[in-house]
Amino acid sequence: MAFVYVDYPQDFRELLEKILNPAFMQEFTRFQSFEGFRYSSAVFVNWEGEQLVYNEEVFDNFVKESTRFSSWDEMVRTATDRYFQSGGQAPKQ
């Protein structure tokens, strides 16, 4: 099993909230918000820790089953691209 360890400081938490905004989540996932995604994936990732630690294969399978993406990396990269291509503005609901 390959585990991923990612520092999870407050500024990174805030960035994920911005890029994985409700409009993105509703368009590309079965969740209304990133909060719902975190709640449902809490069995795979401790979102409250100072570091995200997760089994890459297991978490990617969760992402595959609940989003339009094949991996967590693809989901974050797509959200980042869309957010910054829009000038850092989340689409209006």
N, CA, C and O of each residue as an XYZ file, in Angstrom:
372
protein
N       0.839     -1.187      0.000
C       0.000      0.000      0.000
C       0.877      1.241      0.000
O       1.813      1.348      0.792
N       0.576      2.164     -0.879
C       1.326      3.417     -0.963
C       0.537      4.527     -0.271
O      -0.566      4.880     -0.688
N       1.117      5.059      0.777
C       0.476      6.159      1.471
C       1.085      7.476      1.036
O       2.286      7.569      0.781
N       0.242      8.492      0.954
C       0.669      9.830      0.587
C       0.586     10.688      1.842
O      -0.377     10.604      2.604
N       1.602     11.510      2.044
C       1.658     12.431      3.180
C       1.788     13.839      2.619
O       2.747     14.139      1.907
N       0.825     14.709      2.937
C       0.819     16.073      2.409
C       0.631     17.034      3.570
O      -0.309     16.890      4.352
N       1.527     18.024      3.688
C       1.321     19.059      4.702
C      -0.005     19.749      4.417
O      -0.358     19.984      3.262
N      -0.732     20.071      5.474
C      -2.087     20.613      5.324
C      -2.269     21.863      6.193
O      -3.121     21.887      7.082
N      -1.453     22.914      5.927
C      -1.584     24.149      6.709
C      -2.873     24.891      6.343
O      -3.543     24.557      5.366
N      -3.195     25.883      7.131
C      -4.437     26.634      6.955
C      -4.564     27.234      5.551
O      -5.654     27.220      4.979
N      -3.483     27.756      4.992
C      -3.583     28.372      3.664
C      -3.924     27.334      2.591
O      -4.628     27.655      1.633
N      -3.444     26.107      2.733
C      -3.804     25.049      1.788
C      -5.269     24.654      1.963
O      -5.967     24.411      0.979
N      -5.732     24.589      3.198
C      -7.146     24.291      3.468
C      -8.043     25.319      2.783
O      -9.038     24.974      2.147
N      -7.668     26.590      2.929
C      -8.457     27.671      2.328
C      -8.421     27.608      0.810
O      -9.430     27.872      0.156
N      -7.274     27.263      0.242
C      -7.169     27.138     -1.208
C      -8.066     26.018     -1.721
O      -8.754     26.198     -2.726
N      -8.075     24.869     -1.055
C      -8.960     23.775     -1.477
C     -10.418     24.211     -1.418
O     -11.201     23.864     -2.302
N     -10.791     24.961     -0.396
C     -12.170     25.461     -0.291
C     -12.516     26.353     -1.484
O     -13.630     26.298     -2.005
N     -11.559     27.173     -1.911
C     -11.797     28.084     -3.041
C     -11.917     27.327     -4.364
O     -12.857     27.545     -5.128
N     -10.962     26.441     -4.627
C     -10.963     25.783     -5.935
C     -12.025     24.701     -6.036
O     -12.560     24.451     -7.117
N     -12.334     24.056     -4.914
C     -13.371     23.019     -4.898
C     -14.662     23.635     -4.390
O     -15.292     23.134     -3.459
N     -15.036     24.736     -5.027
C     -16.222     25.508     -4.634
C     -17.504     24.747     -4.988
O     -17.464     23.787     -5.758
N     -18.632     25.173     -4.429
C     -19.889     24.457     -4.673
C     -20.227     24.269     -6.154
O     -20.723     23.209     -6.537
N     -19.972     25.261     -6.979
C     -20.290     25.121     -8.411
C     -19.479     23.986     -9.030
O     -20.016     23.181     -9.790
N     -18.194     23.920     -8.710
C     -17.345     22.841     -9.230
C     -17.828     21.492     -8.708
O     -17.971     20.538     -9.472
N     -18.076     21.419     -7.418
C     -18.485     20.149     -6.809
C     -19.805     19.658     -7.389
O     -19.963     18.463     -7.639
N     -20.742     20.552     -7.604
C     -22.045     20.161     -8.136
C     -21.957     19.730     -9.593
O     -22.709     18.858    -10.028
N     -21.051     20.328    -10.347
C     -20.905     19.968    -11.754
C     -20.154     18.648    -11.958
O     -20.484     17.881    -12.863
N     -19.159     18.386    -11.130
C     -18.262     17.261    -11.383
C     -18.328     16.127    -10.368
O     -17.651     15.113    -10.541
N     -19.127     16.273     -9.313
C     -19.179     15.231     -8.288
C     -20.625     14.972     -7.894
O     -21.541     15.635     -8.379
N     -20.818     14.010     -7.017
C     -22.163     13.761     -6.503
C     -22.409     14.511     -5.195
O     -23.360     14.214     -4.472
N     -21.552     15.477     -4.899
C     -21.644     16.263     -3.663
C     -22.039     17.698     -3.960
O     -21.724     18.239     -5.020
N     -22.724     18.297     -3.023
C     -23.133     19.688     -3.163
C     -22.000     20.651     -2.811
O     -21.987     21.801     -3.250
N     -21.053     20.163     -2.014
C     -19.971     21.032     -1.554
C     -18.748     20.196     -1.209
O     -18.821     18.972     -1.106
N     -17.619     20.881     -1.033
C     -16.403     20.206     -0.613
C     -16.578     19.659      0.803
O     -15.998     18.629      1.149
N     -17.361     20.334      1.606
C     -17.633     19.855      2.959
C     -18.274     18.465      2.919
O     -17.891     17.585      3.690
N     -19.234     18.267      2.035
C     -19.861     16.954      1.882
C     -18.884     15.904      1.413
O     -18.924     14.762      1.870
N     -18.006     16.281      0.504
C     -16.968     15.370      0.022
C     -16.053     14.963      1.166
O     -15.746     13.783      1.339
N     -15.615     15.958      1.954
C     -14.737     15.658      3.098
C     -15.435     14.740      4.083
O     -14.828     13.790      4.579
N     -16.684     15.004      4.370
C     -17.439     14.172      5.312
C     -17.503     12.728      4.818
O     -17.271     11.792      5.584
N     -17.814     12.555      3.548
C     -17.953     11.209      2.995
C     -16.625     10.481      2.861
O     -16.586      9.251      2.886
N     -15.544     11.224      2.719
C     -14.233     10.590      2.537
C     -13.434     10.539      3.830
O     -12.267     10.149      3.813
N     -14.036     10.923      4.946
C     -13.314     10.955      6.219
C     -12.798      9.583      6.635
O     -11.842      9.493      7.404
N     -13.412      8.524      6.142
C     -12.925      7.183      6.442
C     -11.574      6.926      5.758
O     -10.827      6.047      6.190
N     -11.255      7.671      4.711
C     -10.007      7.520      3.960
C      -8.961      8.570      4.315
O      -7.761      8.314      4.225
N      -9.424      9.759      4.722
C      -8.523     10.894      4.959
C      -8.955     11.605      6.235
O     -10.141     11.868      6.436
N      -7.990     11.915      7.096
C      -8.283     12.752      8.258
C      -8.114     14.201      7.829
O      -6.996     14.714      7.776
N      -9.225     14.857      7.524
C      -9.202     16.232      7.028
C      -8.929     17.244      8.127
O      -8.775     18.432      7.842
N      -8.864     16.799      9.378
C      -8.657     17.704     10.508
C      -7.205     17.743     10.971
O      -6.861     18.558     11.827
N      -6.355     16.892     10.434
C      -4.968     16.828     10.869
C      -4.107     17.909     10.244
O      -4.533     18.620      9.333
N      -2.878     18.021     10.754
C      -1.919     18.973     10.192
C      -1.277     18.426      8.925
O      -0.589     19.138      8.194
N      -1.522     17.144      8.688
C      -1.025     16.489      7.485
C      -2.125     15.577      6.959
O      -2.785     14.873      7.724
N      -2.311     15.599      5.647
C      -3.226     14.646      5.033
C      -2.440     13.366      4.798
O      -1.366     13.390      4.199
N      -2.972     12.264      5.265
C      -2.350     10.966      5.067
C      -3.433     10.055      4.507
O      -4.487      9.878      5.118
N      -3.165      9.483      3.351
C      -4.161      8.604      2.748
C      -3.496      7.569      1.852
O      -2.402      7.775      1.326
N      -4.185      6.468      1.700
C      -3.760      5.431      0.769
C      -4.195      5.896     -0.621
O      -5.387      6.047     -0.886
N      -3.242      6.117     -1.488
C      -3.530      6.695     -2.800
C      -4.509      5.850     -3.608
O      -5.446      6.394     -4.193
N      -4.319      4.561     -3.653
C      -5.187      3.688     -4.450
C      -6.623      3.701     -3.912
O      -7.575      3.813     -4.684
N      -6.771      3.588     -2.615
C      -8.104      3.551     -2.001
C      -8.824      4.889     -2.183
O     -10.003      4.919     -2.536
N      -8.112      5.996     -1.940
C      -8.729      7.318     -2.070
C      -9.066      7.601     -3.537
O     -10.124      8.158     -3.829
N      -8.187      7.228     -4.451
C      -8.480      7.417     -5.877
C      -9.710      6.608     -6.294
O     -10.500      7.069     -7.119
N      -9.878      5.422     -5.741
C     -11.081      4.637     -6.042
C     -12.341      5.343     -5.540
O     -13.371      5.325     -6.214
N     -12.265      5.958     -4.374
C     -13.390      6.748     -3.870
C     -13.693      7.897     -4.833
O     -14.853      8.152     -5.159
N     -12.652      8.583     -5.280
C     -12.832      9.690     -6.224
C     -13.460      9.182     -7.523
O     -14.367      9.822     -8.054
N     -12.996      8.052     -8.041
C     -13.550      7.474     -9.270
C     -15.038      7.177     -9.130
O     -15.817      7.409    -10.054
N     -15.421      6.666     -7.972
C     -16.814      6.275     -7.748
C     -17.745      7.459     -7.499
O     -18.949      7.352     -7.729
N     -17.210      8.572     -7.036
C     -18.096      9.664     -6.623
C     -17.903     10.958     -7.402
O     -18.544     11.966     -7.106
N     -17.011     10.932     -8.409
C     -16.778     12.131     -9.222
C     -16.589     11.719    -10.682
O     -16.684     10.541    -11.028
N     -16.325     12.701    -11.514
C     -16.021     12.433    -12.921
C     -14.527     12.248    -13.163
O     -14.086     12.229    -14.312
N     -13.751     12.112    -12.103
C     -12.300     12.046    -12.223
C     -11.780     10.660    -11.883
O     -12.425      9.889    -11.171
N     -10.599     10.362    -12.409
C     -10.002      9.050    -12.147
C      -9.080      9.060    -10.936
O      -8.645      8.004    -10.478
N      -8.776     10.258    -10.410
C      -7.893     10.334     -9.245
C      -8.097     11.662     -8.522
O      -8.651     12.614     -9.072
N      -7.635     11.698     -7.276
C      -7.664     12.926     -6.479
C      -6.789     13.981     -7.147
O      -7.162     15.153     -7.210
N      -5.628     13.568     -7.643
C      -4.723     14.493     -8.319
C      -5.402     15.144     -9.523
O      -5.302     16.357     -9.710
N      -6.090     14.349    -10.339
C      -6.786     14.893    -11.509
C      -7.877     15.871    -11.083
O      -8.057     16.914    -11.713
N      -8.597     15.543    -10.031
C      -9.672     16.406     -9.542
C      -9.117     17.762     -9.080
O      -9.655     18.811     -9.435
N      -8.048     17.732     -8.296
C      -7.459     18.981     -7.785
C      -6.848     19.796     -8.910
O      -6.992     21.018     -8.933
N      -6.172     19.146     -9.840
C      -5.569     19.870    -10.971
C      -6.646     20.538    -11.834
O      -6.493     21.690    -12.242
N      -7.725     19.819    -12.107
C      -8.809     20.384    -12.909
C      -9.456     21.555    -12.191
O      -9.715     22.591    -12.802
N      -9.716     21.402    -10.915
C     -10.323     22.483    -10.133
C      -9.411     23.706    -10.095
O      -9.880     24.839    -10.199
N      -8.115     23.474     -9.945
C      -7.143     24.569     -9.917
C      -7.123     25.299    -11.252
O      -7.179     26.528    -11.292
N      -7.044     24.548    -12.342
C      -7.045     25.165    -13.672
C      -8.296     25.995    -13.897
O      -8.209     27.138    -14.346
N      -9.442     25.441    -13.594
C     -10.709     26.157    -13.808
C     -10.791     27.411    -12.944
O     -11.238     28.458    -13.410
N     -10.369     27.312    -11.712
C     -10.437     28.449    -10.795
C      -9.551     29.592    -11.284
O      -9.995     30.738    -11.351
N      -8.303     29.282    -11.623
C      -7.389     30.340    -12.010
C      -7.615     30.829    -13.439
O      -7.268     31.968    -13.751
N      -8.184     30.005    -14.313
C      -8.551     30.467    -15.646
C      -9.701     31.466    -15.578
O      -9.858     32.309    -16.461
N     -10.505     31.361    -14.517
C     -11.617     32.299    -14.347
C     -11.180     33.552    -13.604
O     -12.019     34.359    -13.202
N      -9.898     33.721    -13.420
C      -9.385     34.903    -12.724
C      -9.513     34.793    -11.215
O      -9.513     35.809    -10.521
N      -9.621     33.579    -10.697
C      -9.729     33.386     -9.265
C     -11.110     33.639     -8.716
O     -11.291     33.863     -7.519
N     -12.086     33.600     -9.606
C     -13.470     33.843     -9.174
C     -14.263     32.556     -9.313
O     -14.287     31.928    -10.371
N     -14.905     32.182     -8.227
C     -15.801     31.028     -8.271
C     -17.035     31.432     -9.041
O     -17.529     32.544     -8.857
N     -17.555     30.559     -9.907
C     -18.793     30.870    -10.627
C     -19.941     31.135     -9.668
O     -20.014     30.542     -8.592
N     -20.816     32.010    -10.056
C     -21.993     32.316     -9.228
C     -22.938     31.135     -9.247
O     -23.094     30.458    -10.264
N     -23.561     30.900     -8.121
C     -24.539     29.821     -7.992
C     -25.849     30.229     -8.623
O     -26.805     29.454     -8.618
